Amino acid sequence: MPPLRLKKQLDTLNGPSSMNPIKLTARKSMNKKELTKEDMEKKLQERARKIFSLSSKICTLDLAHAFCRLSGHVKTIDCVINPIDATYTGAHDPTIPVARLEVRLDFFEHMNQLDARKAFDSRMVEIGRYTRTLNRIIRAGQPVTQSSELAA
């Protein structure tokens, strides 16, 4: 326990010692529920449904070409957003996608809990980035063209 004078100085800087940010962080991580692989898979699947929904909305509003494919046999989603004026000429398509996402929605059986959590966190970051792009397109309410800022 720090001397009383030092404790008062810390309280002045950080608020009362019960509100010390270091202690709050420690308490928060101690109370954090550990997700099972099944919990993580469920969350990934929920996010995938959200992406499908937002992609459908973008297409309905004619803002961009949003494609989503679920490969059930490997539990993977593959999504891409192309500008509304994209050309589809085959292998030499000059269109640069606005965004692309490919994410597994499950974990290998042999994967331990720590590795599964790292993979989950990484996938959630990718999904979050892609979802923010979808939401940004919807909020803008303007078609995304190859020359627009959102396409860059």
N, CA, C and O atoms as a DFTB+ gen file, in Angstrom:
608 C
 N C O
     1  1       0.849      -1.183       0.000
     2  2       0.000       0.000       0.000
     3  2       0.890       1.240       0.000
     4  3       1.789       1.341       0.835
     5  1       0.663       2.195      -0.922
     6  2       1.497       3.390      -0.964
     7  2       1.265       4.263       0.254
     8  3       0.199       4.198       0.866
     9  1       2.246       5.080       0.618
    10  2       2.036       6.009       1.728
    11  2       0.811       6.864       1.441
    12  3       0.462       7.085       0.282
    13  1       0.162       7.341       2.490
    14  2      -1.088       8.078       2.359
    15  2      -0.949       9.277       1.441
    16  3      -1.842       9.528       0.632
    17  1       0.137      10.024       1.538
    18  2       0.330      11.203       0.691
    19  2       0.387      10.800      -0.780
    20  3      -0.230      11.451      -1.622
    21  1       1.123       9.730      -1.099
    22  2       1.213       9.251      -2.470
    23  2      -0.152       8.753      -2.945
    24  3      -0.527       8.978      -4.096
    25  1      -0.889       8.083      -2.076
    26  2      -2.214       7.599      -2.423
    27  2      -3.124       8.762      -2.786
    28  3      -3.878       8.672      -3.755
    29  1      -3.067       9.868      -2.016
    30  2      -3.893      11.038      -2.316
    31  2      -3.493      11.654      -3.653
    32  3      -4.359      12.090      -4.411
    33  1      -2.189      11.697      -3.954
    34  2      -1.747      12.228      -5.242
    35  2      -2.250      11.355      -6.386
    36  3      -2.696      11.870      -7.411
    37  1      -2.180      10.032      -6.216
    38  2      -2.696       9.130      -7.249
    39  2      -4.196       9.297      -7.419
    40  3      -4.704       9.290      -8.541
    41  1      -4.917       9.449      -6.290
    42  2      -6.361       9.659      -6.367
    43  2      -6.692      10.945      -7.104
    44  3      -7.681      11.006      -7.835
    45  1      -5.872      11.971      -6.917
    46  2      -6.097      13.239      -7.606
    47  2      -5.925      13.064      -9.111
    48  3      -6.701      13.607      -9.897
    49  1      -4.913      12.308      -9.507
    50  2      -4.661      12.087     -10.936
    51  2      -5.644      11.106     -11.554
    52  3      -6.166      11.353     -12.641
    53  1      -5.899      10.002     -10.876
    54  2      -6.682       8.910     -11.455
    55  2      -8.097       8.796     -10.919
    56  3      -8.838       7.906     -11.337
    57  1      -8.487       9.658     -10.018
    58  2      -9.756       9.453      -9.330
    59  2      -9.488       8.548      -8.148
    60  3      -8.344       8.150      -7.928
    61  1     -10.525       8.208      -7.370
    62  2     -10.318       7.329      -6.219
    63  2      -9.638       6.037      -6.636
    64  3      -9.830       5.559      -7.754
    65  1      -8.847       5.473      -5.738
    66  2      -8.067       4.285      -6.086
    67  2      -8.957       3.125      -6.528
    68  3      -8.490       2.242      -7.248
    69  1     -10.214       3.103      -6.121
    70  2     -11.115       2.044      -6.586
    71  2     -11.427       2.212      -8.071
    72  3     -11.900       1.279      -8.721
    73  1     -11.160       3.411      -8.607
    74  2     -11.422       3.672     -10.024
    75  2     -10.119       3.674     -10.829
    76  3     -10.119       4.084     -11.989
    77  1      -9.038       3.234     -10.248
    78  2      -7.752       3.197     -10.935
    79  2      -7.894       2.394     -12.224
    80  3      -8.333       1.246     -12.171
    81  1      -7.532       2.963     -13.396
    82  2      -7.729       2.268     -14.666
    83  2      -7.044       0.907     -14.743
    84  3      -7.550       0.002     -15.406
    85  1      -5.915       0.753     -14.083
    86  2      -5.214      -0.525     -14.116
    87  2      -6.039      -1.591     -13.408
    88  3      -6.166      -2.715     -13.892
    89  1      -6.596      -1.229     -12.261
    90  2      -7.415      -2.183     -11.527
    91  2      -8.683      -2.520     -12.301
    92  3      -9.104      -3.677     -12.311
    93  1      -9.305      -1.526     -12.955
    94  2     -10.517      -1.779     -13.727
    95  2     -10.225      -2.743     -14.875
    96  3     -11.017      -3.645     -15.150
    97  1      -9.104      -2.555     -15.534
    98  2      -8.739      -3.434     -16.632
    99  2      -8.551      -4.855     -16.129
   100  3      -9.013      -5.807     -16.758
   101  1      -7.881      -4.998     -15.006
   102  2      -7.647      -6.327     -14.454
   103  2      -8.968      -6.984     -14.085
   104  3      -9.166      -8.166     -14.365
   105  1      -9.879      -6.235     -13.459
   106  2     -11.172      -6.789     -13.092
   107  2     -11.964      -7.197     -14.322
   108  3     -12.603      -8.249     -14.338
   109  1     -11.922      -6.368     -15.346
   110  2     -12.674      -6.639     -16.556
   111  2     -12.195      -7.946     -17.200
   112  3     -13.011      -8.771     -17.609
   113  1     -10.873      -8.132     -17.290
   114  2     -10.367      -9.346     -17.930
   115  2     -10.650     -10.576     -17.075
   116  3     -10.821     -11.670     -17.612
   117  1     -10.701     -10.418     -15.763
   118  2     -11.002     -11.548     -14.906
   119  2     -12.457     -11.988     -15.085
   120  3     -12.761     -13.177     -15.000
   121  1     -13.362     -11.021     -15.336
   122  2     -14.774     -11.324     -15.491
   123  2     -15.126     -11.714     -16.923
   124  3     -16.251     -12.143     -17.179
   125  1     -14.208     -11.578     -17.841
   126  2     -14.464     -11.855     -19.249
   127  2     -14.734     -13.344     -19.443
   128  3     -13.923     -14.189     -19.063
   129  1     -15.880     -13.650     -20.037
   130  2     -16.242     -15.042     -20.266
   131  2     -15.397     -15.604     -21.400
   132  3     -15.273     -14.990     -22.460
   133  1     -14.830     -16.754     -21.171
   134  2     -14.047     -17.419     -22.208
   135  2     -15.010     -18.069     -23.196
   136  3     -15.874     -18.857     -22.811
   137  1     -14.852     -17.730     -24.470
   138  2     -15.718     -18.274     -25.505
   139  2     -15.246     -19.661     -25.917
   140  3     -14.049     -19.895     -26.084
   141  1     -16.185     -20.571     -26.079
   142  2     -15.846     -21.887     -26.608
   143  2     -15.748     -21.782     -28.126
   144  3     -16.146     -20.774     -28.710
   145  1     -15.221     -22.818     -28.761
   146  2     -15.168     -22.830     -30.224
   147  2     -16.579     -22.704     -30.804
   148  3     -16.785     -22.018     -31.805
   149  1     -17.534     -23.363     -30.176
   150  2     -18.924     -23.302     -30.647
   151  2     -19.472     -21.881     -30.541
   152  3     -20.173     -21.423     -31.444
   153  1     -19.159     -21.173     -29.443
   154  2     -19.592     -19.776     -29.275
   155  2     -18.985     -18.895     -30.366
   156  3     -19.663     -18.047     -30.946
   157  1     -17.700     -19.111     -30.634
   158  2     -17.020     -18.303     -31.646
   159  2     -17.605     -18.573     -33.030
   160  3     -17.791     -17.644     -33.815
   161  1     -17.895     -19.834     -33.333
   162  2     -18.492     -20.180     -34.627
   163  2     -19.864     -19.533     -34.773
   164  3     -20.218     -19.049     -35.848
   165  1     -20.627     -19.527     -33.698
   166  2     -21.960     -18.914     -33.721
   167  2     -21.851     -17.415     -34.008
   168  3     -22.623     -16.879     -34.803
   169  1     -20.906     -16.744     -33.371
   170  2     -20.708     -15.309     -33.605
   171  2     -20.269     -15.036     -35.043
   172  3     -20.735     -14.078     -35.660
   173  1     -19.378     -15.867     -35.580
   174  2     -18.944     -15.701     -36.967
   175  2     -20.129     -15.886     -37.920
   176  3     -20.267     -15.140     -38.890
   177  1     -20.976     -16.868     -37.649
   178  2     -22.139     -17.105     -38.493
   179  2     -23.132     -15.946     -38.415
   180  3     -23.734     -15.576     -39.423
   181  1     -23.304     -15.373     -37.224
   182  2     -24.182     -14.198     -37.081
   183  2     -23.660     -13.036     -37.914
   184  3     -24.434     -12.352     -38.585
   185  1     -22.361     -12.812     -37.876
   186  2     -21.756     -11.727     -38.667
   187  2     -21.897     -11.999     -40.160
   188  3     -22.114     -11.075     -40.944
   189  1     -21.774     -13.265     -40.555
   190  2     -21.939     -13.623     -41.971
   191  2     -23.361     -13.296     -42.427
   192  3     -23.555     -12.761     -43.519
   193  1     -24.357     -13.617     -41.593
   194  2     -25.754     -13.279     -41.945
   195  2     -25.929     -11.773     -42.092
   196  3     -26.659     -11.315     -42.972
   197  1     -25.270     -11.005     -41.242
   198  2     -25.343      -9.542     -41.320
   199  2     -24.731      -9.056     -42.635
   200  3     -25.276      -8.161     -43.280
   201  1     -23.610      -9.639     -43.029
   202  2     -22.969      -9.259     -44.289
   203  2     -23.878      -9.575     -45.467
   204  3     -24.008      -8.764     -46.385
   205  1     -24.513     -10.751     -45.452
   206  2     -25.440     -11.102     -46.531
   207  2     -26.582     -10.093     -46.594
   208  3     -26.980      -9.671     -47.680
   209  1     -27.105      -9.710     -45.446
   210  2     -28.213      -8.750     -45.393
   211  2     -27.800      -7.378     -45.934
   212  3     -28.508      -6.791     -46.752
   213  1     -26.654      -6.873     -45.474
   214  2     -26.183      -5.566     -45.947
   215  2     -25.855      -5.602     -47.439
   216  3     -26.122      -4.637     -48.156
   217  1     -25.284      -6.699     -47.905
   218  2     -24.967      -6.837     -49.327
   219  2     -26.238      -6.811     -50.165
   220  3     -26.282      -6.183     -51.223
   221  1     -27.259      -7.490     -49.691
   222  2     -28.546      -7.493     -50.386
   223  2     -29.129      -6.083     -50.454
   224  3     -29.671      -5.674     -51.480
   225  1     -29.012      -5.353     -49.363
   226  2     -29.533      -3.986     -49.328
   227  2     -28.802      -3.096     -50.335
   228  3     -29.429      -2.295     -51.028
   229  1     -27.491      -3.236     -50.413
   230  2     -26.691      -2.444     -51.364
   231  2     -27.126      -2.734     -52.798
   232  3     -27.244      -1.824     -53.618
   233  1     -27.360      -4.001     -53.086
   234  2     -27.799      -4.365     -54.442
   235  2     -29.211      -3.840     -54.717
   236  3     -29.483      -3.346     -55.811
   237  1     -30.092      -3.942     -53.755
   238  2     -31.460      -3.462     -53.917
   239  2     -31.485      -1.956     -54.175
   240  3     -32.296      -1.471     -54.964
   241  1     -30.605      -1.226     -53.516
   242  2     -30.538       0.228     -53.682
   243  2     -29.701       0.645     -54.896
   244  3     -29.543       1.839     -55.154
   245  1     -29.168      -0.321     -55.638
   246  2     -28.314      -0.056     -56.804
   247  2     -27.132       0.850     -56.470
   248  3     -26.818       1.783     -57.210
   249  1     -26.486       0.562     -55.350
   250  2     -25.324       1.351     -54.929
   251  2     -24.012       0.719     -55.375
   252  3     -23.022       1.420     -55.583
   253  1     -24.002      -0.594     -55.521
   254  2     -22.806      -1.326     -55.924
   255  2     -23.224      -2.747     -56.253
   256  3     -24.374      -3.130     -56.037
   257  1     -22.293      -3.523     -56.772
   258  2     -22.518      -4.952     -56.990
   259  2     -21.868      -5.677     -55.822
   260  3     -20.643      -5.755     -55.737
   261  1     -22.679      -6.200     -54.934
   262  2     -22.162      -6.907     -53.763
   263  2     -22.453      -8.397     -53.923
   264  3     -23.610      -8.809     -54.011
   265  1     -21.411      -9.182     -53.958
   266  2     -21.537     -10.626     -54.130
   267  2     -21.147     -11.321     -52.836
   268  3     -20.170     -10.945     -52.187
   269  1     -21.923     -12.345     -52.463
   270  2     -21.585     -13.168     -51.298
   271  2     -21.822     -14.621     -51.667
   272  3     -22.841     -14.974     -52.259
   273  1     -20.865     -15.449     -51.306
   274  2     -20.993     -16.879     -51.577
   275  2     -20.649     -17.634     -50.296
   276  3     -19.619     -17.397     -49.665
   277  1     -21.530     -18.535     -49.940
   278  2     -21.289     -19.409     -48.802
   279  2     -20.919     -20.775     -49.347
   280  3     -21.693     -21.386     -50.084
   281  1     -19.759     -21.248     -48.993
   282  2     -19.335     -22.597     -49.366
   283  2     -19.524     -23.473     -48.141
   284  3     -18.649     -23.569     -47.280
   285  1     -20.686     -24.108     -48.083
   286  2     -21.063     -24.876     -46.902
   287  2     -20.145     -26.042     -46.600
   288  3     -19.941     -26.384     -45.436
   289  1     -19.593     -26.652     -47.626
   290  2     -18.747     -27.833     -47.393
   291  2     -17.436     -27.483     -46.708
   292  3     -16.829     -28.342     -46.069
   293  1     -16.983     -26.232     -46.829
   294  2     -15.769     -25.803     -46.134
   295  2     -16.058     -24.670     -45.146
   296  3     -15.140     -24.098     -44.558
   297  1     -17.334     -24.357     -44.973
   298  2     -17.785     -23.327     -44.023
   299  2     -16.996     -22.032     -44.183
   300  3     -16.360     -21.547     -43.247
   301  1     -17.055     -21.494     -45.388
   302  2     -16.333     -20.275     -45.728
   303  2     -17.265     -19.320     -46.450
   304  3     -18.090     -19.745     -47.258
   305  1     -17.136     -18.026     -46.161
   306  2     -17.829     -17.031     -46.967
   307  2     -16.796     -16.289     -47.795
   308  3     -15.683     -16.012     -47.345
   309  1     -17.198     -15.978     -49.013
   310  2     -16.352     -15.239     -49.944
   311  2     -17.220     -14.107     -50.467
   312  3     -18.236     -14.345     -51.120
   313  1     -16.822     -12.886     -50.181
   314  2     -17.625     -11.721     -50.542
   315  2     -16.774     -10.697     -51.278
   316  3     -15.572     -10.578     -51.038
   317  1     -17.414      -9.962     -52.175
   318  2     -16.730      -8.893     -52.890
   319  2     -17.739      -7.797     -53.202
   320  3     -18.909      -8.062     -53.479
   321  1     -17.258      -6.563     -53.150
   322  2     -18.057      -5.405     -53.551
   323  2     -17.365      -4.799     -54.754
   324  3     -16.200      -4.407     -54.688
   325  1     -18.099      -4.727     -55.856
   326  2     -17.590      -4.088     -57.069
   327  2     -18.374      -2.808     -57.327
   328  3     -19.536      -2.702     -56.935
   329  1     -17.749      -1.842     -57.981
   330  2     -18.466      -0.618     -58.350
   331  2     -19.667      -0.937     -59.246
   332  3     -19.693      -1.963     -59.926
   333  1     -20.635      -0.061     -59.236
   334  2     -21.859      -0.251     -60.011
   335  2     -21.578      -0.290     -61.519
   336  3     -22.337      -0.894     -62.277
   337  1     -20.491       0.351     -61.947
   338  2     -20.150       0.371     -63.371
   339  2     -19.045      -0.634     -63.711
   340  3     -18.310      -0.454     -64.681
   341  1     -18.937      -1.679     -62.915
   342  2     -17.917      -2.709     -63.148
   343  2     -18.181      -3.403     -64.476
   344  3     -19.323      -3.551     -64.910
   345  1     -17.110      -3.816     -65.097
   346  2     -17.220      -4.608     -66.324
   347  2     -16.781      -6.021     -66.002
   348  3     -15.822      -6.234     -65.260
   349  1     -17.484      -6.975     -66.559
   350  2     -17.190      -8.374     -66.293
   351  2     -16.803      -9.023     -67.623
   352  3     -17.633      -9.593     -68.332
   353  1     -15.519      -8.915     -67.928
   354  2     -15.036      -9.385     -69.228
   355  2     -14.214     -10.658     -69.116
   356  3     -13.571     -11.065     -70.083
   357  1     -14.224     -11.277     -67.977
   358  2     -13.482     -12.524     -67.827
   359  2     -12.211     -12.353     -67.040
   360  3     -12.141     -11.528     -66.129
   361  1     -11.213     -13.124     -67.382
   362  2      -9.961     -13.182     -66.620
   363  2      -9.221     -11.855     -66.590
   364  3      -8.473     -11.586     -65.650
   365  1      -9.418     -11.033     -67.591
   366  2      -8.696      -9.756     -67.656
   367  2      -9.602      -8.587     -67.281
   368  3      -9.518      -7.505     -67.861
   369  1     -10.467      -8.826     -66.301
   370  2     -11.406      -7.800     -65.846
   371  2     -10.628      -6.633     -65.250
   372  3      -9.862      -6.823     -64.305
   373  1     -10.814      -5.420     -65.792
   374  2     -10.068      -4.266     -65.285
   375  2     -10.634      -3.680     -63.986
   376  3     -10.024      -2.784     -63.403
   377  1     -11.767      -4.162     -63.534
   378  2     -12.406      -3.603     -62.350
   379  2     -11.643      -3.974     -61.082
   380  3     -11.307      -5.136     -60.857
   381  1     -11.382      -2.972     -60.270
   382  2     -10.743      -3.194     -58.971
   383  2     -11.851      -3.219     -57.925
   384  3     -12.614      -2.260     -57.812
   385  1     -11.949      -4.307     -57.159
   386  2     -13.004      -4.387     -56.145
   387  2     -12.879      -3.277     -55.097
   388  3     -11.778      -2.826     -54.780
   389  1     -14.010      -2.856     -54.576
   390  2     -14.031      -1.891     -53.475
   391  2     -13.532      -2.580     -52.210
   392  3     -12.764      -2.007     -51.436
   393  1     -13.976      -3.809     -52.014
   394  2     -13.550      -4.590     -50.847
   395  2     -13.750      -6.067     -51.142
   396  3     -14.563      -6.449     -51.983
   397  1     -12.994      -6.880     -50.436
   398  2     -13.084      -8.335     -50.609
   399  2     -12.904      -8.977     -49.233
   400  3     -12.153      -8.485     -48.391
   401  1     -13.615     -10.088     -49.032
   402  2     -13.530     -10.803     -47.761
   403  2     -13.636     -12.297     -48.030
   404  3     -14.511     -12.744     -48.772
   405  1     -12.752     -13.051     -47.431
   406  2     -12.863     -14.514     -47.439
   407  2     -12.520     -14.984     -46.034
   408  3     -11.405     -14.782     -45.554
   409  1     -13.495     -15.617     -45.377
   410  2     -13.326     -15.992     -43.974
   411  2     -13.934     -17.365     -43.720
   412  3     -15.036     -17.669     -44.177
   413  1     -13.196     -18.184     -42.985
   414  2     -13.743     -19.465     -42.504
   415  2     -14.668     -19.183     -41.331
   416  3     -14.412     -18.287     -40.527
   417  1     -15.750     -19.959     -41.240
   418  2     -16.724     -19.789     -40.171
   419  2     -16.609     -20.874     -39.102
   420  3     -17.453     -20.964     -38.211
   421  1     -15.573     -21.690     -39.192
   422  2     -15.364     -22.724     -38.180
   423  2     -13.873     -22.858     -37.898
   424  3     -13.050     -22.123     -38.444
   425  1     -13.549     -23.809     -37.037
   426  2     -12.162     -24.033     -36.640
   427  2     -11.831     -25.507     -36.842
   428  3     -12.695     -26.371     -36.693
   429  1     -10.592     -25.784     -37.177
   430  2     -10.167     -27.171     -37.335
   431  2     -10.280     -27.897     -35.994
   432  3     -10.043     -27.315     -34.936
   433  1     -10.644     -29.167     -36.059
   434  2     -10.815     -29.961     -34.825
   435  2      -9.554     -30.001     -33.977
   436  3      -9.628     -29.967     -32.749
   437  1      -8.396     -30.073     -34.625
   438  2      -7.136     -30.194     -33.879
   439  2      -6.664     -28.857     -33.297
   440  3      -5.685     -28.822     -32.552
   441  1      -7.344     -27.766     -33.625
   442  2      -6.917     -26.442     -33.166
   443  2      -7.210     -26.289     -31.667
   444  3      -8.333     -26.527     -31.223
   445  1      -6.200     -25.894     -30.900
   446  2      -6.433     -25.708     -29.471
   447  2      -7.192     -24.395     -29.232
   448  3      -7.345     -23.581     -30.143
   449  1      -7.651     -24.207     -28.024
   450  2      -8.503     -23.058     -27.684
   451  2      -7.784     -21.726     -27.901
   452  3      -8.396     -20.777     -28.391
   453  1      -6.524     -21.635     -27.556
   454  2      -5.770     -20.394     -27.705
   455  2      -5.620     -20.023     -29.184
   456  3      -5.831     -18.871     -29.563
   457  1      -5.258     -20.993     -30.010
   458  2      -5.121     -20.733     -31.444
   459  2      -6.466     -20.392     -32.073
   460  3      -6.547     -19.533     -32.952
   461  1      -7.517     -21.064     -31.625
   462  2      -8.861     -20.764     -32.127
   463  2      -9.245     -19.331     -31.767
   464  3      -9.834     -18.626     -32.586
   465  1      -8.920     -18.896     -30.555
   466  2      -9.258     -17.532     -30.129
   467  2      -8.487     -16.514     -30.958
   468  3      -9.057     -15.499     -31.358
   469  1      -7.217     -16.753     -31.225
   470  2      -6.424     -15.839     -32.052
   471  2      -7.018     -15.751     -33.458
   472  3      -7.146     -14.663     -34.019
   473  1      -7.376     -16.899     -34.019
   474  2      -7.980     -16.920     -35.361
   475  2      -9.319     -16.196     -35.346
   476  3      -9.627     -15.437     -36.264
   477  1     -10.108     -16.426     -34.312
   478  2     -11.408     -15.765     -34.171
   479  2     -11.241     -14.252     -34.122
   480  3     -11.931     -13.532     -34.844
   481  1     -10.344     -13.766     -33.287
   482  2     -10.120     -12.323     -33.161
   483  2      -9.697     -11.720     -34.504
   484  3     -10.170     -10.650     -34.885
   485  1      -8.818     -12.402     -35.206
   486  2      -8.355     -11.929     -36.506
   487  2      -9.506     -11.896     -37.519
   488  3      -9.644     -10.937     -38.278
   489  1     -10.316     -12.932     -37.524
   490  2     -11.460     -12.993     -38.441
   491  2     -12.478     -11.908     -38.122
   492  3     -13.051     -11.302     -39.027
   493  1     -12.702     -11.663     -36.842
   494  2     -13.668     -10.629     -36.457
   495  2     -13.179      -9.243     -36.894
   496  3     -13.994      -8.394     -37.256
   497  1     -11.887      -9.004     -36.866
   498  2     -11.336      -7.738     -37.351
   499  2     -11.601      -7.601     -38.848
   500  3     -12.050      -6.552     -39.309
   501  1     -11.323      -8.661     -39.606
   502  2     -11.574      -8.629     -41.051
   503  2     -13.051      -8.398     -41.350
   504  3     -13.399      -7.578     -42.199
   505  1     -13.914      -9.124     -40.649
   506  2     -15.354      -8.990     -40.850
   507  2     -15.807      -7.578     -40.482
   508  3     -16.635      -6.990     -41.178
   509  1     -15.271      -7.037     -39.398
   510  2     -15.623      -5.677     -38.977
   511  2     -15.242      -4.646     -40.025
   512  3     -16.012      -3.730     -40.315
   513  1     -14.060      -4.798     -40.588
   514  2     -13.591      -3.880     -41.632
   515  2     -14.521      -3.939     -42.849
   516  3     -14.898      -2.904     -43.399
   517  1     -14.880      -5.139     -43.258
   518  2     -15.748      -5.317     -44.426
   519  2     -17.152      -4.759     -44.145
   520  3     -17.741      -4.093     -44.997
   521  1     -17.677      -5.032     -42.955
   522  2     -19.007      -4.545     -42.576
   523  2     -19.030      -3.020     -42.530
   524  3     -20.016      -2.407     -42.938
   525  1     -17.964      -2.405     -42.042
   526  2     -17.903      -0.930     -42.029
   527  2     -17.948      -0.375     -43.450
   528  3     -18.565       0.663     -43.688
   529  1     -17.300      -1.056     -44.392
   530  2     -17.348      -0.621     -45.788
   531  2     -18.776      -0.712     -46.315
   532  3     -19.252       0.214     -46.970
   533  1     -19.459      -1.815     -46.038
   534  2     -20.852      -1.962     -46.468
   535  2     -21.715      -0.845     -45.887
   536  3     -22.500      -0.224     -46.603
   537  1     -21.569      -0.593     -44.602
   538  2     -22.360       0.459     -43.945
   539  2     -22.036       1.843     -44.499
   540  3     -22.926       2.680     -44.648
   541  1     -20.777       2.080     -44.800
   542  2     -20.365       3.377     -45.353
   543  2     -21.023       3.600     -46.717
   544  3     -21.446       4.715     -47.020
   545  1     -21.111       2.568     -47.527
   546  2     -21.759       2.679     -48.832
   547  2     -23.245       2.993     -48.667
   548  3     -23.792       3.845     -49.368
   549  1     -23.881       2.304     -47.747
   550  2     -25.313       2.531     -47.503
   551  2     -25.550       3.941     -46.990
   552  3     -26.462       4.622     -47.460
   553  1     -24.744       4.392     -46.033
   554  2     -24.896       5.757     -45.488
   555  2     -24.692       6.823     -46.559
   556  3     -25.404       7.827     -46.583
   557  1     -23.725       6.608     -47.441
   558  2     -23.447       7.592     -48.492
   559  2     -24.647       7.712     -49.433
   560  3     -24.943       8.801     -49.925
   561  1     -25.327       6.613     -49.680
   562  2     -26.528       6.646     -50.497
   563  2     -26.290       6.974     -51.963
   564  3     -27.237       7.264     -52.694
   565  1     -25.053       6.931     -52.395
   566  2     -24.700       7.241     -53.781
   567  2     -24.062       6.004     -54.409
   568  3     -23.309       5.287     -53.750
   569  1     -24.363       5.754     -55.687
   570  2     -23.733       4.607     -56.343
   571  2     -22.205       4.724     -56.324
   572  3     -21.642       5.795     -56.550
   573  1     -21.567       3.615     -56.053
   574  2     -20.110       3.561     -56.051
   575  2     -19.676       3.255     -57.488
   576  3     -20.020       2.213     -58.045
   577  1     -18.919       4.178     -58.073
   578  2     -18.403       3.978     -59.428
   579  2     -16.897       3.751     -59.355
   580  3     -16.279       3.934     -58.306
   581  1     -16.327       3.358     -60.461
   582  2     -14.890       3.100     -60.480
   583  2     -14.078       4.362     -60.176
   584  3     -12.936       4.272     -59.726
   585  1     -14.654       5.515     -60.418
   586  2     -13.929       6.770     -60.180
   587  2     -14.286       7.408     -58.829
   588  3     -13.700       8.430     -58.472
   589  1     -15.216       6.844     -58.080
   590  2     -15.617       7.469     -56.812
   591  2     -14.604       7.182     -55.709
   592  3     -13.792       6.262     -55.812
   593  1     -14.671       7.992     -54.652
   594  2     -13.737       7.847     -53.536
   595  2     -13.883       6.503     -52.831
   596  3     -12.884       5.901     -52.435
   597  1     -15.121       6.024     -52.670
   598  2     -15.329       4.765     -51.975
   599  2     -14.709       3.596     -52.721
   600  3     -14.345       2.591     -52.110
   601  1     -14.586       3.721     -54.029
   602  2     -13.987       2.638     -54.826
   603  2     -12.478       2.613     -54.673
   604  3     -11.849       1.592     -54.952
   605  1     -11.887       3.705     -54.240
   606  2     -10.415       3.791     -54.136
   607  2      -9.912       3.099     -52.901
   608  3      -8.706       3.073     -52.656
